[in-house]
Amino acid sequence: MKKRVQSPSSINTFRQCPRKYYYHYIAKLPTKKSIHLVRGTVVHEVLEKFFDADVSSLTHTNFETHLRSHIQKIFLEAWKTNQPEIRKYVKNNDEERFFFSESLLMVFNWTDQFVARMKSINDSIPNVFRMLTPQREIEFRSTELSVCGYVDAIEQDGDHIRIIDYKTNAYLEMSDEQRIQLGIYALLYHEKHGKKPNQAGIFFLRSKPKFIPVTEELLQEATREIEHVHTKTQSVLIDDYPLSPSPLCKTCDFYKLCFEQQAITSYLSGMQEQLPKVPLPQ
């Protein structure tokens, strides 16, 4: 049977809960959007478009003010374009203003750190900007691995290559899931270019980027995870995708579907210690 095309998201979904994987990627049941997802789309769009700036006339005296104004303008335009979608997921104007302000602070935080990097390089502003401009929104697709994914940014300084993924969430420490995601991106880069990147990292937009070295061990771990998920996802039968109860269940789009089914409730009856500490739906 032909392998399903996986992604870092689908692989991490299976690792979290095979039943959730079944509902999302095989049954293709709809998932709920949220303000966090829409806001993430806006911020990613802003950071991608930032590098389209015309910096030919900028100097060391005026570039910082110009770049902050530039990204603020892009942000306002992106927010306005996405506002009809944003307003589907906020309760009122006050909540929209909160997410607006929080998101703007994220892009300003990113800009301040980019400006600091520019200041550390002794060259003309147009040259420095061009030097620090990454590849953006790069799609990788591997026929051999049957995996695809989009990388937010790839930076190259001489022979030194860094893969970066932007995150707008509140967690500021790299999770195991994020490390696997970076390992898969690094593996895809290695397959395409014949060499592995030096580092891969998460830019936590509320804080700062955190990087890990790309080692052979990381690539091997990513390969094992891909192969494991391929092996376990050939079936289209729901019973081959067991439920994996955890505290994350209460935030899952399929929570009610799982816990309102009599058969699954019975199955879980002997696993009370693993059940999420929330009441079952009435």
C-alpha positions in Angstrom: 0.0 0.0 0.0 1.2 3.5 -0.9 2.5 5.5 2.1 0.5 8.5 3.2 2.3 11.8 2.8 3.1 12.9 6.3 4.1 16.3 7.7 5.7 17.4 11.0 2.2 18.2 12.2 0.7 14.9 11.3 3.6 13.0 12.8 3.3 14.9 16.1 -0.5 14.4 16.1 0.0 10.6 15.8 2.6 10.8 18.6 0.1 12.6 20.8 -2.9 10.4 20.0 -3.4 7.9 17.2 -7.2 8.4 17.5 -6.8 12.1 16.9 -4.7 11.3 13.9 -7.4 9.1 12.5 -10.2 11.7 12.9 -8.1 14.5 11.4 -6.1 12.8 8.6 -8.1 9.7 7.6 -11.7 10.5 8.5 -10.9 14.2 7.6 -13.3 15.5 10.1 -13.3 19.3 10.3 -11.3 21.1 13.0 -12.1 24.4 14.7 -10.2 27.5 13.9 -9.3 29.9 16.6 -8.1 33.4 17.1 -4.6 32.0 17.9 -4.5 30.3 14.5 -5.7 33.3 12.6 -3.3 35.6 14.6 -0.4 33.2 13.8 -1.2 33.5 10.1 -1.2 37.3 10.3 2.2 37.4 12.1 3.8 34.9 9.7 2.6 36.9 6.8 4.0 40.1 8.3 7.5 38.6 8.9 7.6 37.2 5.4 6.7 40.5 3.7 9.1 42.5 5.9 12.0 41.6 3.7 10.4 43.1 0.6 11.3 46.5 2.0 13.2 49.0 -0.2 16.2 49.8 1.9 18.4 51.3 -0.9 18.3 54.8 0.6 18.7 53.8 4.3 21.6 54.8 6.4 22.9 53.9 9.9 21.1 57.1 11.1 17.6 56.4 9.9 17.3 52.6 9.3 16.0 51.6 12.7 13.1 54.1 12.7 12.3 53.2 9.1 12.2 49.5 9.7 9.9 49.8 12.7 7.5 52.0 10.7 7.7 49.6 7.8 6.8 46.5 9.8 4.0 48.4 11.6 2.5 49.4 8.3 2.6 45.8 7.0 1.1 44.6 10.3 -1.8 47.1 10.1 -2.5 46.1 6.5 -2.5 42.4 7.3 -4.7 42.8 10.4 -7.2 44.9 8.4 -7.2 42.3 5.5 -7.8 39.4 8.0 -10.2 41.4 10.3 -13.4 39.7 9.1 -11.9 36.3 9.9 -10.4 37.6 13.2 -13.8 38.9 14.4 -15.3 35.4 14.0 -13.2 34.2 16.9 -13.1 37.1 19.4 -16.0 38.0 21.8 -15.9 41.8 21.5 -13.7 44.8 20.5 -11.8 44.7 23.8 -10.6 41.1 23.1 -9.7 42.1 19.5 -7.7 45.0 20.8 -5.9 42.6 23.2 -4.8 40.3 20.5 -4.0 43.2 18.2 -1.7 44.8 20.8 -0.1 41.4 21.8 0.6 40.5 18.1 2.1 44.0 17.4 4.4 43.6 20.3 5.6 40.3 18.9 6.5 41.7 15.5 8.2 44.7 17.2 10.2 42.3 19.4 11.3 40.4 16.4 12.2 43.7 14.6 14.3 44.9 17.6 16.3 41.7 17.5 16.8 41.9 13.8 17.9 45.6 14.1 20.4 44.5 16.8 21.9 42.0 14.4 22.2 44.6 11.7 24.0 47.0 14.1 26.6 44.3 14.8 27.7 44.1 11.2 30.1 46.8 9.9 28.8 47.5 6.4 26.3 49.7 4.6 22.6 49.2 5.6 21.5 47.9 2.2 24.3 45.3 2.2 23.6 44.2 5.7 19.9 43.9 5.1 20.5 41.8 2.0 23.0 39.7 3.9 20.5 38.9 6.6 17.5 38.3 4.4 16.6 34.7 4.7 14.8 32.3 2.3 11.2 32.4 3.4 8.3 30.0 3.3 10.3 27.2 1.6 8.4 24.0 0.8 10.2 20.7 1.1 8.7 17.6 -0.4 10.4 14.2 -0.2 9.1 11.4 -2.4 11.5 8.9 -0.8 10.4 9.8 2.8 6.8 10.6 1.8 7.0 13.7 3.9 6.4 17.4 3.2 6.7 20.6 5.2 7.1 24.4 5.0 10.0 26.1 6.7 9.4 29.7 7.8 13.0 30.9 7.3 16.4 29.6 6.3 19.4 31.8 7.1 22.8 31.4 5.5 26.0 33.1 6.6 28.8 31.7 4.5 28.6 28.0 5.1 26.6 28.3 8.3 22.9 27.4 7.7 20.1 27.8 10.2 16.5 26.7 9.9 14.0 28.7 11.8 10.3 28.2 12.7 8.3 31.1 14.2 6.0 30.5 17.1 3.4 32.9 18.6 2.3 30.7 21.5 2.9 31.4 25.1 5.4 28.5 25.7 9.0 29.7 25.7 10.8 26.4 26.0 11.4 24.0 23.1 9.1 21.0 23.5 9.9 17.5 22.4 7.4 17.9 19.6 9.1 21.0 18.3 12.5 19.3 18.4 11.1 16.4 16.3 9.6 19.0 13.9 13.0 20.7 13.5 14.7 17.3 13.0 12.3 16.5 10.1 12.9 19.9 8.5 16.7 19.4 8.8 16.3 15.9 7.3 14.3 17.3 4.4 17.0 20.0 3.9 19.7 17.4 4.0 18.0 15.2 1.4 17.5 18.2 -1.0 20.9 19.8 -0.7 23.1 16.9 0.2 24.3 18.6 3.5 22.7 19.1 6.8 22.1 22.6 8.3 24.2 23.6 11.2 21.4 24.6 13.5 17.6 24.5 13.7 15.5 26.6 16.0 12.3 28.1 17.2 11.9 31.9 17.3 9.6 32.4 20.2 8.2 35.7 19.1 7.3 36.7 22.7 10.9 36.2 23.6 13.9 35.1 21.5 15.1 32.3 19.3 16.4 29.1 20.7 18.6 26.8 18.6 19.7 23.2 18.7 22.6 21.7 16.7 21.7 19.5 13.8 23.4 16.2 14.6 23.4 12.8 13.0 21.5 11.6 16.1 18.7 14.2 15.5 18.4 13.2 11.8 18.3 9.5 12.8 15.6 10.2 15.4 13.5 12.1 12.8 13.9 9.2 10.4 12.7 6.7 13.0 9.7 8.8 13.8 8.7 9.1 10.1 9.1 5.4 9.5 7.2 4.5 12.7 4.2 6.7 11.7 4.2 5.3 8.2 4.1 1.8 9.6 1.3 2.6 11.9 -1.0 4.5 9.5 -1.5 2.1 6.6 -4.9 1.0 7.9 -8.2 2.9 7.4 -9.9 1.1 10.4 -10.6 3.2 13.4 -9.8 0.4 15.8 -6.2 0.4 14.6 -5.9 4.0 16.0 -6.2 3.6 19.8 -7.2 6.5 22.0 -4.3 7.9 24.1 -5.9 9.7 27.0 -4.1 12.7 28.5 -4.8 16.2 29.9 -4.6 17.4 26.3 -7.9 15.7 25.6 -10.0 18.5 27.0 -8.6 20.9 24.4 -9.0 18.5 21.5 -11.5 19.2 18.7 -12.6 15.6 19.0 -13.1 15.4 22.7 -16.8 15.0 22.7 -16.7 12.5 19.8 -14.3 10.3 21.8 -15.8 10.5 25.2 -19.4 10.3 24.2 -19.0 7.0 22.5 -20.1 4.2 24.7 -17.5 1.7 23.4 -14.7 4.1 24.1 -16.0 5.0 27.5 -16.1 1.3 28.4 -12.6 0.8 27.1 -11.4 3.6 29.3 -13.1 2.3 32.4 -10.0 0.5 33.5 -7.7 3.4 32.8 -9.1 6.0 35.2 -5.6 7.2 36.3 -4.9 8.2 32.7 -8.1 10.1 32.1 -8.1 13.8 31.8 -9.2 15.5 35.0 -12.4 16.9 33.4 -16.0 15.6 33.6 -17.4 13.6 30.8 -19.9 15.4 28.6 -23.5 15.0 29.7 
